[in-house]
Amino acid sequence: MQTSTSKRGKKDDRPLKLRLLERAKEAGFDAVRITKPDAVPQAQPRLADWLSKDRHGEMAWMAETAERRSSPDALWPDARSVIMLAMNYGPDENPLALLEARDRAAISVYAKNRDYHDLVKSRLKQVARWLAETTGEQVKVFVDTAPVMEKPLAQAAGIGWQGKHTNLVSRDFGSWLFLGSIFTTLELDADEPHDDRCGDCHRCLDICPTKAFPAPYELDARRCISYLTIENKDHIPREFRKPIGNRIYGCDDCLAVCPWNKFAQTAREIALQPRDDLRAPTLAELASFDDAAFRAYFSGSPVKRIGRDRFTRNVLIAIGNSGDATLVGIVREHLADASPLVRAMAVWALGELARDEARGLASAALAREEDEAVIGEWRAVE
């Protein structure tokens, strides 16, 4: 049995697993369970099937890292145990309520404060450092930017189960958990996997605005609003613009509707609680950002990663869906934007809010526009 010295200098002879759990809780994690690197053999064929159907869209890195992603053994052959850790980011209000306020912007719950990648990784390092110092074994930490199948591993470890919306569901925290992992050369006893508790429920599938679930437990990212507004670097296809509504960064619908959320808890980490100015910002304010203002406003937020142009593209779609004619002046200002992504959606938004005005401007705009996508938007409103 490994022992360590407590803060008071006394030897701690309690079981290592108990001390590990205590350290993780002290670091801010709400759930900690252990599994083995070979615990998810079904991950490889499922990932291969998903990729073969091109359901990853433009996320080329999913295919490039498929071998390492589908097998922790391939990622680090020396690993003997995988410690899965989860941090609760439960909201203090229903995210679906904001969808009715069409002059406001709906930002996914996880993105309303600090970038969780930084927060979770720093806490993982704290726990991993203690484990390495205590046992002398090697450790590596991973958050979801690494090629790790975190959700299947979390289910194998017993933290929760992958619901029909493909996200992890917990009996204690609903659908609101960030995941991280510590791989180690240390041999630890594995916990029991979690069974599926979705039953006959299919609320998460029914609520999806863009029908992104071909079947239960299957996601077509190309139709997912989170993918479209975040990962997609191109113009958002016309068929998805109306369903996007006022969701300008991500989508929480399938998470928020899960009945297991009745047991969810509000995030205890202040850094994971919503910034007041991101709870329900106005579309008018967000549409006014130049690059510098955008970066300043979203400093420390994951929203910053998509850049001002993609962000403004999303905001203009929300404006086009708002039905608010008072926003036409703001749309007009973006018709000559330097970014084709922005110009194209400004044309679309103008067509939605002031069709006659858009038609009146189309001929002159077409004469000077060089971008094919923007030309296509102008022709659509002629």
Solvent accessible surface area in square Angstrom, and as a share of the most:
residue,aa,sasa,rsa
1,M,166,0.74
2,Q,62,0.28
3,T,55,0.32
4,S,20,0.13
5,T,74,0.43
6,S,44,0.28
7,K,181,0.76
8,R,213,0.78
9,G,52,0.50
10,K,140,0.59
11,K,142,0.60
12,D,21,0.11
13,D,89,0.46
14,R,90,0.33
15,P,71,0.45
16,L,17,0.09
17,K,71,0.30
18,L,85,0.42
19,R,4,0.01
20,L,2,0.01
21,L,68,0.34
22,E,69,0.31
23,R,75,0.27
24,A,0,0.00
25,K,81,0.34
26,E,108,0.48
27,A,9,0.07
28,G,4,0.04
29,F,1,0.00
30,D,23,0.12
31,A,20,0.16
32,V,18,0.10
33,R,80,0.29
34,I,2,0.01
35,T,4,0.02
36,K,53,0.22
37,P,10,0.06
38,D,103,0.53
39,A,37,0.29
40,V,4,0.02
41,P,101,0.64
42,Q,73,0.32
43,A,2,0.02
44,Q,95,0.42
45,P,74,0.46
46,R,159,0.58
47,L,10,0.05
48,A,45,0.35
49,D,67,0.35
50,W,45,0.16
51,L,25,0.12
52,S,84,0.54
53,K,86,0.37
54,D,81,0.42
55,R,32,0.12
56,H,21,0.09
57,G,25,0.24
58,E,94,0.42
59,M,23,0.10
60,A,53,0.41
61,W,110,0.39
62,M,25,0.11
63,A,49,0.38
64,E,133,0.59
65,T,21,0.12
66,A,24,0.19
67,E,135,0.60
68,R,107,0.39
69,R,19,0.07
70,S,9,0.06
71,S,35,0.23
72,P,7,0.04
73,D,59,0.31
74,A,41,0.32
75,L,32,0.16
76,W,18,0.06
77,P,92,0.58
78,D,74,0.38
79,A,2,0.02
80,R,108,0.39
81,S,0,0.00
82,V,0,0.00
83,I,0,0.00
84,M,0,0.00
85,L,0,0.00
86,A,0,0.00
87,M,0,0.00
88,N,4,0.02
89,Y,17,0.07
90,G,3,0.03
91,P,26,0.17
92,D,72,0.37
93,E,89,0.40
94,N,88,0.45
95,P,25,0.16
96,L,40,0.20
97,A,70,0.54
98,L,30,0.15
99,L,26,0.13
100,E,146,0.66
101,A,36,0.28
102,R,105,0.38
103,D,65,0.34
104,R,87,0.32
105,A,0,0.00
106,A,11,0.08
107,I,6,0.03
108,S,6,0.04
109,V,11,0.06
110,Y,49,0.18
111,A,0,0.00
112,K,17,0.07
113,N,26,0.14
114,R,106,0.39
115,D,18,0.09
116,Y,21,0.08
117,H,24,0.11
118,D,92,0.48
119,L,3,0.02
120,V,1,0.00
121,K,81,0.34
122,S,49,0.32
123,R,48,0.18
124,L,0,0.00
125,K,94,0.40
126,Q,86,0.38
127,V,2,0.01
128,A,4,0.03
129,R,133,0.49
130,W,23,0.08
131,L,0,0.00
132,A,29,0.23
133,E,134,0.60
134,T,22,0.13
135,T,24,0.14
136,G,69,0.66
137,E,59,0.27
138,Q,110,0.49
139,V,39,0.22
140,K,90,0.38
141,V,27,0.15
142,F,28,0.12
143,V,6,0.03
144,D,60,0.31
145,T,104,0.61
146,A,18,0.14
147,P,19,0.12
148,V,11,0.06
149,M,32,0.14
150,E,14,0.06
151,K,68,0.29
152,P,22,0.14
153,L,0,0.00
154,A,0,0.00
155,Q,48,0.21
156,A,14,0.11
157,A,0,0.00
158,G,12,0.12
159,I,13,0.07
160,G,0,0.00
161,W,0,0.00
162,Q,39,0.18
163,G,1,0.01
164,K,21,0.09
165,H,4,0.02
166,T,21,0.12
167,N,44,0.22
168,L,9,0.04
169,V,1,0.01
170,S,4,0.03
171,R,112,0.41
172,D,84,0.43
173,F,19,0.08
174,G,0,0.00
175,S,5,0.03
176,W,5,0.02
177,L,20,0.10
178,F,13,0.05
179,L,16,0.08
180,G,0,0.00
181,S,0,0.00
182,I,0,0.00
183,F,0,0.00
184,T,0,0.00
185,T,25,0.14
186,L,12,0.06
187,E,115,0.52
188,L,16,0.08
189,D,114,0.59
190,A,51,0.40
191,D,30,0.16
192,E,133,0.60
193,P,86,0.54
194,H,22,0.10
195,D,80,0.41
196,D,65,0.34
197,R,91,0.33
198,C,21,0.13
199,G,57,0.55
200,D,135,0.70
201,C,44,0.26
202,H,98,0.44
203,R,128,0.47
204,C,13,0.08
205,L,29,0.15
206,D,85,0.44
207,I,55,0.28
208,C,13,0.08
209,P,38,0.24
210,T,4,0.02
211,K,128,0.54
212,A,1,0.01
213,F,28,0.12
214,P,70,0.44
215,A,36,0.28
216,P,64,0.40
217,Y,99,0.37
218,E,62,0.28
219,L,42,0.21
220,D,13,0.07
221,A,4,0.03
222,R,96,0.35
223,R,78,0.29
224,C,28,0.17
225,I,4,0.02
226,S,34,0.22
227,Y,17,0.06
228,L,4,0.02
229,T,0,0.00
230,I,20,0.10
231,E,65,0.29
232,N,7,0.04
233,K,139,0.59
234,D,75,0.39
235,H,43,0.19
236,I,0,0.00
237,P,59,0.37
238,R,112,0.41
239,E,111,0.50
240,F,12,0.05
241,R,9,0.03
242,K,113,0.48
243,P,42,0.26
244,I,1,0.00
245,G,2,0.02
246,N,1,0.01
247,R,25,0.09
248,I,0,0.00
249,Y,0,0.00
250,G,2,0.02
251,C,24,0.14
252,D,12,0.06
253,D,6,0.03
254,C,22,0.13
255,L,20,0.10
256,A,18,0.14
257,V,34,0.19
258,C,14,0.09
259,P,44,0.28
260,W,54,0.19
261,N,29,0.15
262,K,154,0.65
263,F,100,0.42
264,A,34,0.27
265,Q,95,0.42
266,T,71,0.41
267,A,3,0.02
268,R,133,0.48
269,E,28,0.12
270,I,142,0.72
271,A,18,0.14
272,L,13,0.06
273,Q,60,0.27
274,P,21,0.13
275,R,59,0.22
276,D,118,0.61
277,D,69,0.36
278,L,0,0.00
279,R,67,0.25
280,A,34,0.27
281,P,7,0.04
282,T,41,0.24
283,L,0,0.00
284,A,37,0.29
285,E,78,0.35
286,L,0,0.00
287,A,0,0.00
288,S,83,0.53
289,F,18,0.08
290,D,85,0.44
291,D,70,0.36
292,A,72,0.56
293,A,39,0.31
294,F,1,0.00
295,R,122,0.44
296,A,76,0.59
297,Y,39,0.15
298,F,0,0.00
299,S,71,0.46
300,G,47,0.45
301,S,5,0.03
302,P,0,0.00
303,V,0,0.00
304,K,71,0.30
305,R,128,0.47
306,I,11,0.06
307,G,22,0.21
308,R,33,0.12
309,D,56,0.29
310,R,38,0.14
311,F,0,0.00
312,T,1,0.00
313,R,0,0.00
314,N,0,0.00
315,V,0,0.00
316,L,0,0.00
317,I,0,0.00
318,A,0,0.00
319,I,0,0.00
320,G,3,0.03
321,N,14,0.07
322,S,17,0.11
323,G,67,0.64
324,D,41,0.21
325,A,71,0.55
326,T,116,0.68
327,L,13,0.06
328,V,12,0.07
329,G,30,0.29
330,I,37,0.19
331,V,0,0.00
332,R,116,0.42
333,E,132,0.59
334,H,13,0.06
335,L,32,0.16
336,A,94,0.73
337,D,21,0.11
338,A,101,0.78
339,S,12,0.08
340,P,50,0.31
341,L,27,0.13
342,V,0,0.00
343,R,37,0.13
344,A,0,0.00
345,M,0,0.00
346,A,0,0.00
347,V,0,0.00
348,W,9,0.03
349,A,0,0.00
350,L,0,0.00
351,G,4,0.04
352,E,69,0.31
353,L,29,0.15
354,A,23,0.18
355,R,93,0.34
356,D,113,0.59
357,E,51,0.23
358,A,0,0.00
359,R,121,0.44
360,G,62,0.60
361,L,69,0.34
362,A,1,0.01
363,S,83,0.54
364,A,60,0.47
365,A,4,0.03
366,L,39,0.19
367,A,93,0.72
368,R,174,0.63
369,E,27,0.12
370,E,159,0.71
371,D,40,0.21
372,E,130,0.58
373,A,40,0.31
374,V,1,0.00
375,I,21,0.11
376,G,37,0.36
377,E,15,0.07
378,W,7,0.02
379,R,152,0.55
380,A,43,0.34
381,V,5,0.03
382,E,114,0.51
